[in-house]
Amino acid sequence: MDLLPSSDQQQIVDTIQDFLRNEAPVDRLREFGAIGNSDAKLWPKLAELGFFGLSLPEEMGGIGLSAAEEMLVFQQFGYHLISPAIFGTILGARVAAFSGDAHLRDALLSGEARVGVANSRGAAGGTDAFHLFEADEAELILLCDDDEAALYPRSAFTHIERVNSTDAVLVLERARLGDSVEPRVRVSKETENIHARALMLMGAYALGIGQGARDMAVEYAQVREQFGKPIGSFQAIKHICADMAIRSEAALCQASFAALVMDDASPDTEFHAVASKIVACESAIKNAADCVQVHGAFGFTAEANVHHYLKRSHVADRLFGGLREQRRRILTFPTPA
């Protein structure tokens, strides 16, 4: 199995990379004390480039490419710390498409409608308690679990309360799902396994976060000097950067393999999707922490972009189930073929 991008896939990567480098540099998040972000303004432009329907079949209004191309794009979303609301919009369009709601599908594929993401609070709040990410201006909210994926109107949630997020640029709310509330659209696992795709794409997103932290550490090690030398010339810093590179490579291999297995509709799809999220989120968290260490005391200040990578890595871990939950879950799967 070839895990390297083809020339066509590399063109897709170059396109999204150039777009995000120009339209969404990480410096956009540096406004101290800011809560909320303007990433949603990019949705119509991303939709126009076709990235919202990249892996949807053409008969459903998409581009008809594979999960592999979608994985590569989400890798860049993570690298540039694009709002997690991107999951709500892209996965929401998939839910609408497979449920047969063409009008809603088209609204999402065009970037007109906004979708937040609901994440279970688990034992902390009960089965009806959720954290809502980037949902304050959203018409719909994506709720995705191992059984089904659904889009609920924001009005379906009650007791909504704004709370502080670890990642201060994200809008976070606590809420409860109302009793006997029906979603606008839903898709069962048997029709389309949206949850497995969400885990695979979150693995790709976390991979990008880890790679961004790695590159930031290497760049800083080349320009910061101590004792008249770049700190990257010292063995201790070299070892940290080498470890970051190895973690990123392992996460890339697992994310790539998970996407290819998904395209083959293998019975091992869920196993490798979960494995991708585990490996990539561990890599992202450790790389971001090591990036802070490479930056020294400067790394602990709001003036250094590294804190955005560290905070976003922990958000990526929690979305669609944290590392502890995913480790327990992967032990329940049969040994992969």
N, C-alpha and C positions, 0 to 999 in steps of 0.2 A: 504494500500500500504506500503510495507516494504522498507524503505530508507537505511537500513544498508547493507553494502557489504556482499555478500555471501563468503564462504571460497575460491571458485575459483577466485572471483574478488579480494579478499585480496591477493591472490598469485600474481596476475598481478600487484597490487599496490606495493607489496614487491619487485618484480623483477625490476620495473622501478625505484623505490626509491633507491634500492641498486646500480643500474647502474649509476644514476645521482649523487648520493652521492660520488661515486668514480671517475666518469669521468667529472662531471661538478659542482664542489663545487662553491659556490657563490664567494669565494676568487679569482676565476679566473678573475673576473671583476674589481679587485682592482688596476690595473695598472693605476696610475694617468695620466690623459690626453689622455688615449687610445681612439681611435675612430675605431670602427670595432671590431669584435670578431671572435673566431675560432669555434663557435658552429657547423658550417656546417660540420666540420670533424666528428661529431657524427652521421651524417645522415646515412652512410652505416651501422654502428653498430646498430642503432635503427631500420633500415630497416631489418637487419638480424634477429632481435628479433621479428619482425612482427608488430611493433607498427605503421607503416605507413599505413597499410591496415587493421587495427584492426576491423573496423565496415563495411568494404566493403564485399559484398556477396562473397562467395567462388567462384562462377562461374565468378566473375569479378577479380579474383586474390587475393582476400582478405582473412581474417581469418574468417569472418562471425559472429563476436560477435556483441553486441548491442551498442547503443549510451551510455548506462550506463558505460560500460567498457572504452569507449573512453573518457568520462567525467572524470573518475578517473585518467586516464593517463595525461590528460591536467592539472588537478589539480597539479600533480607533476611537469609538465613542468613550471607552474607558480611559484611553491614553489622554484624551482632552477633557476628561471629567464632565462629559455631557450629563445633564440632569437625568436621573432615573426615570423621569416621566417618559423618556423615549421608549421604555419597555411597555408602558401603558398604551402608547399610541400604536406601536408596531404589532404587539401581541393582540391588542384590542381589535385592530383591523383584521387579524387572522381569525379571531373569534367571530366577528361579524360576517366574514366571508364564508366560513364553514357552517354558520348557522343559517345562511341564506338571506341575510339582510343586506341587500346590495346597496341601498341608500346610505345606511350607516357605514358600510365598508368604504364607499367612495368618499364620504365625508372625512373619514380617518386617513385614507390614503392621500388625500389632498392636503392634509395638515390643518384643515379648518376646525375640526373638533379636538378638544383637549381631553385627555384621559389621565387620571391619577392612578396610583397603585396602592392597594390595600394589602397590608402585611399582618398576619395574625400575631396577637400579643401572647398567644399560647396560655400556659398556666398562670401567667401574670394577671390575666383579665377575664378568662373564660372563652368559650368557643365563639361567642358573638362579639368579642372585643378585638379591635384592629388599630394599627397605626396607619394613617393615610399619608402617603408621600406625594407632595406636589399636587394636591387635590383641591386647593382653596379656590382655584379658578376653573376647575374641570367640570365639564358637564356629566361625565361618566367616570366610573372608578372600576378598575380591573381587580377582580378577586380570582385568584388562581390557586388550586390545590391539586392533590394527586388524583382526585376523582373527576373534576371538571374545571372549566374556566368560564367566567361570566362577566358581563358588563352591567353594573348597577348604576342607576342615576344617583347623583350625590344626595338627593333627598331621601334615599333609602336608609341613610345613616343618621343616627340620632346621637345626642349627647356629645356633639363635636366640640372639642376643646383644643386650642392651639397650645403646643408645648415646645420646649427648646429641643433642637436636634443636635446630636453630636457634630454633625456637619451643618454649620450655621447658615450656609447659603441655601439649604433646602427647607421648604415649608413642611413641618411635621404636625400632624393632629392626631389626637386620640378620638375614637368614635366607637359606637356600637351599631351593629346591623339590626335594623328593625325586625320585629317578629312578622313572620309570614309574608315577607317582602319578596316579590318575584323580580328577577333580573330582566333587563330589556332583551338581552340575548344570552344564550349559554351554549356551550359545546362540551359534550361528554368526552372522557378519555378515549372511549372506543372509537369515536368519530375522528378526533384529532388530539394527540397528546400535547396540549399546550404547555402543561407543567414541565414535562421533560425538556421541551424547547426553551422554556424560560430558564431552567437550570443550566443548560448548555450555553445559552447566550450570556447569562450572568458569569459563567466561567470565562467567556471571552472578554467580557467587560472588565472583570477583575484582573485578567491577564494584562489588559492594557494599562490598568492602574499600576500594576507591578513593574511593567516596562517603563512607564513614565517616571516612576520613582528611581528606577535603576539609571536611566539616562540623566536625570537631574543630578544624581550623586556623582556620576562619572564626570559630567560637565563641570561641577563645582570643584571636584578633586584636581582638575586640570588647571584651574585658574587661582584657587586659594593657595597662598604660600605661607610656609612656616620655616624658619631658619634658612631663608633664602631659596627654598625649593618648593615646587608644587606639592601639596600634601599627597597627591596621587603617586608620588615616587616612594612613599613610605610603605613598608610591607604590610602594616596593620590595615591601612586603607585599601591597598591592593586586594587583600584577602576578603574584605567586606564587599567590595565591588564584584569580585569573582563569584562570591556566594550569591549575590543578587542576580548575576547573569545566569548562573546555573538554575536557580529557582525559576526564572522567567522562561528558560528553555524547556524545563520540565512541564510548566503550565501550558506553554505553546503546543507541545507535542500532545498533551492530553486533550486540550481544547480542539485541536485539529482532528484528532482521532474520533472524538465524540461527535463532531459534525459529520464526518464521513460515515460513521456507523448509523447515524440518524438518517442520512440519505439512503442507505441501503435497507432501511426499515428492519434492522437486525433486532432479534429478541433481547440483545444486550444494550439496547439504546438507553434505557433508564439508568442502568449501572454506570455507563460511561458518562452520561450527563451529570449524574451526582458526583462521580469521581472528578470531573472537570471543575465543578464548583468548589469541591474540597481543595484540590491542588492549587487552583488559581487564587482562591481567597487566602489560603495560607501564605502563598507567595506574595500577594499584594500587601498583606498586613506586615509580614517580616521585612519586605523590601522597603516599605514606607518608614518603618521604625529604623532600619539601618540607614536610610537616607537622612533622617534627622541626625543620627550619630555622626555621619560623614560631615554634615554641616556644622557640627559642634554647637556652641551656644547660640549661634545665629539660627540654627534649625528650630529652636523653640520659640521664635518670634513670629508674629503675624506677617512680618515683612517677607518671610521666606515662603515660597509657594508649596514647600514640602508638606506643611500642615494640612493642606487641602487633600493631598494624596493619602495621608494617614487617616484622616477622618472619613473620606469616601470609601476607603478599603473596609472600614468597620461597617459602614452602611451596606456595602455590597455583600458582606458576610451575612447580615441579618435578613436581607430580602429573600423571599421564597424559602426561608428556613436556614438557620445558622449552622456553623460547622459541627456543633455537638449533635444537632438533630440529623444532619446529613451523614455523619459517621455512624450513628445508630441505624439509619435507614439502609446504608450500603451493605451492612452486615446481614440484612434480611434477603438480599438478592441471591439467586443461584450463582454459582461460579461461572463467570463468562466463558463462552466457547473459545 
